[in-house]
Amino acid sequence: MSKNVDVDELLFGGLFTLVQDGTLVIATQPDWVRNPNTGLRNYISDMWISEIEGKCPECGEMTKPGIITFKDTDEFVIACPKCKNFIWAKVSSEPPNIPK
């Protein structure tokens, strides 16, 4: 039986953990987490560790973050292994600005 997580319990080490070489791994996958912005339950669709490095929007470090997507919402969470923060974001309908 999976544990459901309220925002106060949404700690980095509870859902993801770092192994000795600094690699991020999934520790547990609950059914839902409470969104700190709305107070509502967001039911988890999927969790994974990115295979592609990206720049953390919080600390600016290049990292392979953990990603959490949700059912019935355009929100997702980025879990940065460098600053150990959860960054809540929304999927943008705008195309990315990719330099030519």
C-alpha positions in Angstrom: 0.0 0.0 0.0 1.5 3.3 -1.0 1.7 6.3 1.4 -0.1 9.6 0.4 1.8 12.7 1.1 0.7 16.1 2.5 2.7 19.2 1.6 4.3 19.4 5.1 5.7 15.8 4.5 6.8 16.5 0.9 10.5 16.3 1.7 13.1 15.7 -0.9 14.4 12.5 0.8 10.9 11.1 1.1 10.2 10.7 -2.6 13.7 10.8 -4.1 17.1 10.0 -2.6 20.7 10.5 -3.6 23.0 7.5 -3.8 26.7 7.7 -2.9 27.9 9.0 -6.4 25.2 11.8 -6.3 22.8 10.0 -8.7 19.1 10.6 -8.0 16.9 7.6 -7.5 13.2 7.2 -6.7 12.7 6.2 -3.1 8.9 5.8 -3.0 5.9 6.6 -5.2 2.7 7.6 -3.4 -0.7 7.8 -5.0 -0.9 11.6 -4.5 0.8 14.6 -3.1 -0.9 17.8 -1.9 -0.2 20.8 -4.1 1.3 23.6 -1.9 -0.1 26.3 -4.2 -3.8 25.1 -4.2 -4.0 22.8 -1.2 -5.6 20.1 -3.4 -4.5 16.6 -4.0 -2.6 16.0 -7.2 -2.8 12.3 -8.2 0.6 11.1 -9.5 0.6 9.9 -13.1 4.3 9.0 -13.3 7.7 9.6 -11.7 11.1 9.2 -13.3 14.7 10.5 -13.4 15.6 12.5 -16.4 18.3 11.1 -18.7 18.9 14.6 -20.0 20.7 17.4 -18.1 18.9 20.6 -17.7 19.3 23.9 -15.7 17.5 24.0 -12.4 15.1 27.0 -12.3 15.9 27.5 -8.6 19.7 27.1 -8.2 20.8 27.4 -11.9 23.0 24.2 -11.7 23.0 21.7 -14.6 21.5 18.4 -13.3 19.5 15.3 -14.2 16.3 16.0 -12.1 13.5 13.8 -10.9 10.2 14.5 -12.6 6.7 14.0 -11.2 3.7 14.3 -13.5 0.0 14.3 -12.5 -3.3 13.0 -13.8 -5.8 15.6 -15.0 -3.6 18.6 -14.6 -0.9 20.5 -16.6 1.3 20.8 -13.5 4.5 18.8 -12.9 7.3 18.8 -10.3 11.1 19.1 -10.9 13.2 17.6 -8.1 16.7 19.1 -8.2 19.4 16.8 -6.8 21.8 19.8 -6.4 19.6 22.2 -4.3 17.2 19.5 -3.1 14.2 21.6 -3.9 10.9 20.7 -5.5 9.9 23.2 -8.2 6.2 23.2 -9.1 5.6 24.2 -12.7 3.0 24.1 -15.5 3.3 22.8 -19.0 3.4 25.7 -21.4 1.4 25.8 -24.6 4.0 28.2 -26.0 6.7 26.6 -28.2 10.2 26.8 -26.6 12.5 29.6 -27.7 15.3 27.5 -29.3 18.1 29.5 -30.9 18.9 28.6 -34.5 
